[in-house]
C-alpha cells in the first residue's frame, strides 16, 4: 500500500514512521512549510515527493491511503478531497471542527466506499478494550482533561484549532462516547475563560458539562488547562454500571476495576513489544490498515467522528446560550 | 468550669459515636432520646447513666442542658433543631441539616435569633487533608466531587419521603465539601438524574445524578451522586480542585490528598501519629469544633448558614433534574 502524509509535524512524523513499520510505502510528504516536509522525507530515508500542494497527491491514483495530521481547521477540506479521490484516510483528532463539516466528510466517505479512522487512540488501548469487555453497558461515567496551562498553543484558539474542548478534550468526549455506547440525547455545560493571556478568541479554558445519552446513561465532563495532578494524570475517566466500575489513570495506560474478577490492568507490566504496540501514538494506523485489508470497519469511523464532534459543538453551544442542547444524531 | 450538659436525640450508630465522643471531651451526657425506647436505654446503660425518654419535649424544657446532638432520621432534623434553638440550646445536627431550603432558612433564623451555636456534621471540612487543601489552594477555579458507592437499595434513608434521596442524604457531604472548597455562594446549577435500580421503593429519588454548579465567583464544578458501584482506586468519596496552577485530589474517603504544583506532594492520614489521626478522622470531630465555638464564642466550621447553602444547592440540583432546566440558586 502506498501512503501520503499531510502535515509533517510531531503527529505526522509518528504516523509516517509507524507506516513504514507496518510495511507501507510512504511516497509523498506534504506540508505548508516545505522545509518540514523535506526534513522528514530525508530523515526517513526512503525517498518520496516533497510538496506544499495537496492536489498532486489527490490526483495520484497510485496512492491508496492518506494520513492527515495538519492544523485542525484543514482536516475537513483535506479529508473531503481525499474521500472524493477514493483514498482511505487516517485523520488526526478532531475529525472536523464542526458537525456540519463532519457530516460532509462522513457522506463523502460513505459514497466513495473508503475507510476512515479518526486517531482517537484511547479506543484501542488494552485498558479500554478490557473495560469494554467487562463493563458492556455503563450507566454513569466521568471524563476529564485537566492539564498544565495551555497559553500560547494556537491549536487551542477557536479560529485555528477549535478551542480546548474540540481540539484536545475531544479525546475525552470520544472515549466516554465509545464506552457509553449510545447516541447522545441532551447536553449542558458551563464555561469560562480564566486565563488573562489566552488570545482574543476567548475560548473557555474551563468547561464543565453533563451528557444524557439516549440509552439513559449519564456523564459529567471537564475540559480545562487549569492544572495537572499526578494522582489522576492529564486524562482521567471513570465508568459505573450498577455493579462494576472502572477508573482509568496514568494517561489511560492503567485501569482499576471494582466488582470485577480482575483488580486492574497496568500497561507498565506488559511485555515491552506488546506495550509498545498497544500504547504507541499511531496504533490506530494499524487498525485502518487491517480494516482496508479485511474490508472491515475501523475502531473510530466517520460516523463515530460525527457523533463526537456533535457532542463537542453542543457543549460549546450550551455554554454560549446557558441552555441545555438536544444533540442531533 | 462545670461540665457542659448534653442530650442525645437519636441513639443509633451516629448518635452512639457522638455520645462516646462527648464523654471523651468531658461533657456530661445527661439524656438519651429515641423513638425506640430500648435503643436509648441500651446506649444509656453502656455509657452509665442519664435520662431515657422517647419525648424530646422533656429535654427541650430542661434548662440545665446546654447542647443537643441531633442524630435522628433526616426528616426530624428540622423540627428538633428548631425546637432546640428556640429553647436556647447549642446543637450538633447530623447531615443533612434539613431536607429543604425553606426549613434550613427557618432554622438558621431561629439559631441567629437565639444566639446559639450550631454545627452541621459535614465532617470532611475538618479533615486535615481538606484543611491543607484550603491552605494551599484558597481560590479554586474548577472542581469535581463525587459519591459513588455500592448499591443502596433497601436503606430507608435514601427514599425521598424519609431521608430526602441519595443526593441530600448522602452526597450532601460532597456538595458541602465542594461548596466549602470553592468558598463562594452558588449561582446556577444543572443536573440530569435517573432511577436505575428496579428495587429502590416507590418514592424514588435518582440513584444516578450528574450535575454542574456555576459559582458566583465564577468557579465551575461537576458533581456525581450515585450508588452504581464502588471503586477502590477513588473510594466512595472523591474530590478534585484546580486553581490554574495548583491542584488537589482527595481520595481514600478524604483521608488522602495528592497535590499538583505545590511544595508538598501529598498528605496521608495513615502516616499520622495514632492519636492525632484518630482525632482528625473520627466521625465526631465536628463536636469538638462546636464545643470550642461555644467556649470561645466563635463560629463553627459548618454553621447554619453554611447548612442553608448546601441544602439549597442539593434542592436546586434535584429541581434541575426534575425540570430539565438550569436553576438559579437563591442565596
Contacts between the chains, C-beta under 8 A, distances in Angstrom:
chain1	res1	chain2	res2	distance
A	139	B	194	7.9
A	139	B	196	5.2
A	139	B	208	5.9
A	139	B	226	7.9
A	139	B	228	5.3
A	140	B	148	7.7
A	140	B	208	5.0
A	140	B	210	6.8
A	140	B	224	6.6
A	140	B	226	5.2
A	140	B	228	5.4
A	142	B	144	7.2
A	142	B	146	6.9
A	142	B	210	7.9
A	142	B	222	7.2
A	142	B	224	6.1
A	144	B	144	6.9
A	146	B	142	7.7
A	146	B	240	7.5
A	146	B	242	6.0
A	146	B	247	7.0
A	149	B	244	7.0
A	149	B	245	7.5
A	186	B	192	7.3
A	186	B	324	7.5
A	188	B	190	4.6
A	188	B	192	7.7
A	188	B	212	6.5
A	188	B	326	7.0
A	189	B	212	6.9
A	190	B	188	7.3
A	190	B	190	7.7
A	190	B	212	5.2
A	190	B	214	4.6
A	190	B	220	5.3
A	191	B	220	7.6
A	192	B	141	7.9
A	192	B	218	5.8
A	192	B	220	6.2
A	194	B	141	5.2
A	194	B	218	7.9
A	194	B	244	5.9
A	195	B	244	7.5
A	206	B	141	6.0
A	206	B	142	5.0
A	206	B	220	5.4
A	207	B	220	7.5
A	208	B	142	6.8
A	208	B	144	7.9
A	208	B	212	4.9
A	208	B	220	4.5
A	208	B	221	6.4
A	208	B	222	4.7
A	209	B	212	6.4
A	209	B	222	7.6
A	210	B	190	6.5
A	210	B	191	7.0
A	210	B	192	5.2
A	210	B	210	4.9
A	210	B	211	6.4
A	210	B	212	6.0
A	210	B	222	7.5
A	212	B	192	4.6
A	216	B	194	5.8
A	216	B	196	7.8
A	218	B	192	5.2
A	218	B	193	7.7
A	218	B	194	6.1
A	218	B	208	5.4
A	218	B	209	7.5
A	218	B	210	4.5
A	219	B	210	6.3
A	220	B	144	7.2
A	220	B	210	4.6
A	220	B	211	7.5
A	220	B	212	7.5
A	220	B	222	4.0
A	220	B	223	7.4
A	220	B	224	5.8
A	221	B	222	7.4
A	222	B	142	6.7
A	222	B	144	6.1
A	222	B	222	5.8
A	224	B	141	8.0
A	224	B	142	5.3
A	224	B	242	6.4
A	226	B	141	5.3
A	226	B	142	5.3
A	226	B	242	4.1
A	226	B	243	6.8
A	226	B	244	4.8
A	226	B	247	7.7
A	227	B	242	4.0
A	227	B	243	6.7
A	227	B	244	6.5
A	227	B	245	6.2
A	227	B	246	6.1
A	227	B	247	3.8
A	227	B	260	5.7
A	227	B	261	5.9
A	228	B	247	6.8
A	228	B	260	5.5
A	228	B	261	7.8
A	229	B	240	6.9
A	229	B	242	7.6
A	229	B	247	4.1
A	229	B	248	7.3
A	229	B	249	5.0
A	229	B	258	6.3
A	229	B	259	7.4
A	229	B	260	3.8
A	230	B	258	6.3
A	230	B	260	6.0
A	230	B	265	7.7
A	231	B	249	4.2
A	231	B	251	6.7
A	231	B	258	3.8
A	231	B	260	8.0
A	232	B	240	6.9
A	232	B	249	5.7
A	238	B	148	7.6
A	238	B	231	7.0
A	238	B	234	6.9
A	240	B	148	6.0
A	240	B	226	6.3
A	240	B	228	4.1
A	240	B	229	4.0
A	240	B	231	7.6
A	241	B	228	6.8
A	241	B	229	6.7
A	242	B	151	6.9
A	242	B	196	5.9
A	242	B	197	7.6
A	242	B	228	4.8
A	242	B	229	6.5
A	243	B	151	7.5
A	243	B	229	6.2
A	244	B	229	6.1
A	245	B	148	7.0
A	245	B	228	7.7
A	245	B	229	3.8
A	245	B	230	6.7
A	245	B	231	4.0
A	246	B	231	7.3
A	247	B	231	5.0
A	247	B	233	4.6
A	247	B	234	5.5
A	249	B	233	7.1
A	256	B	231	6.3
A	256	B	232	6.6
A	256	B	233	3.7
A	257	B	231	7.4
A	258	B	229	5.7
A	258	B	230	5.3
A	258	B	231	3.8
A	258	B	232	6.0
A	258	B	233	8.0
A	259	B	229	5.9
A	259	B	230	7.4
A	263	B	232	7.9
A	264	B	233	7.9
A	322	B	188	7.7
A	322	B	326	6.5
A	323	B	326	7.4
A	324	B	190	7.0
A	324	B	324	6.4
A	324	B	325	7.4
A	324	B	326	7.3
